[in-house]
Amino acid sequence: MSKNHAELAAAPAVVLSYLQEQNQPYSAQDMFGNLQQDHEFGKAAMVKGLEQLAQQRKIEKVYGKQKIYFADQDAFDTLITQKC
């Protein structure tokens, strides 16, 4: 398996884990910058991984001026606030 194929195969798992850990929205450029040092993914692999996860409904994306990706919030417990 070439490096390019290995990147494409590994990117979705790493991206999903990172988004769930951070639990905040990121653009593809932000994700690329944050994960590039540790995982050496190319930007194309990162974008393809994000799109693949969005199609699988494991993450969500919002359309505006740019695409913003975030972990599916249904996967997290609901925060219930109580008045003291």
C-alpha positions as CSV (number, residue, x, y, z in Angstrom):
1,M,0.0,0.0,0.0
2,S,1.5,3.4,-1.0
3,K,1.8,6.3,1.4
4,N,-1.1,8.0,-0.3
5,H,-3.4,5.0,0.1
6,A,-2.3,4.6,3.7
7,E,-3.1,8.3,4.4
8,L,-6.6,7.9,2.9
9,A,-7.3,4.8,4.9
10,A,-6.1,6.2,8.2
11,A,-7.4,9.8,8.0
12,P,-11.1,9.1,8.8
13,A,-10.4,7.3,12.1
14,V,-7.9,10.0,13.2
15,V,-10.2,12.8,12.2
16,L,-13.3,11.3,14.0
17,S,-11.3,10.7,17.1
18,Y,-10.0,14.2,17.1
19,L,-13.4,15.8,16.6
20,Q,-15.0,13.8,19.3
21,E,-12.1,14.6,21.7
22,Q,-12.2,18.3,21.0
23,N,-16.0,18.6,20.6
24,Q,-15.9,21.9,18.7
25,P,-16.3,22.8,15.1
26,Y,-13.3,23.0,12.7
27,S,-12.8,23.9,9.1
28,A,-10.8,21.5,6.9
29,Q,-7.9,23.9,7.0
30,D,-7.9,24.0,10.8
31,M,-8.0,20.2,11.0
32,F,-5.2,20.0,8.5
33,G,-3.1,22.4,10.6
34,N,-3.9,20.7,13.9
35,L,-3.2,17.2,12.8
36,Q,-0.4,17.7,10.2
37,Q,2.5,17.6,12.7
38,D,1.5,14.4,14.4
39,H,0.0,12.5,11.5
40,E,1.5,14.0,8.4
41,F,-1.7,13.8,6.4
42,G,-1.9,15.7,3.1
43,K,-4.7,18.2,2.9
44,A,-6.5,16.2,0.2
45,A,-6.5,13.1,2.5
46,M,-7.9,15.2,5.3
47,V,-10.7,16.7,3.2
48,K,-11.6,13.2,1.8
49,G,-11.7,11.8,5.3
50,L,-14.0,14.6,6.5
51,E,-16.3,14.2,3.5
52,Q,-16.4,10.4,4.0
53,L,-17.3,10.8,7.7
54,A,-20.0,13.3,6.8
55,Q,-21.5,11.0,4.2
56,Q,-21.6,8.2,6.9
57,R,-23.3,10.7,9.2
58,K,-20.6,10.2,11.9
59,I,-19.8,13.9,11.8
60,E,-21.9,16.8,10.6
61,K,-21.1,19.8,8.4
62,V,-22.6,23.2,8.1
63,Y,-22.6,25.1,4.8
64,G,-21.9,28.7,4.9
65,K,-19.1,30.6,3.4
66,Q,-17.0,27.5,4.1
67,K,-17.6,24.0,5.4
68,I,-17.4,23.5,9.1
69,Y,-17.2,20.0,10.6
70,F,-18.1,18.9,14.1
71,A,-18.8,15.6,15.9
72,D,-22.3,14.3,15.8
73,Q,-23.8,15.8,19.0
74,D,-26.2,12.9,19.4
75,A,-23.1,10.8,20.4
76,F,-22.7,12.9,23.5
77,D,-24.7,12.8,26.8
78,T,-27.2,15.6,27.2
79,L,-26.1,18.3,29.7
80,I,-28.9,19.0,32.1
81,T,-28.5,22.1,34.2
82,Q,-30.2,22.4,37.5
83,K,-30.9,25.6,39.5
84,C,-29.4,25.5,42.9
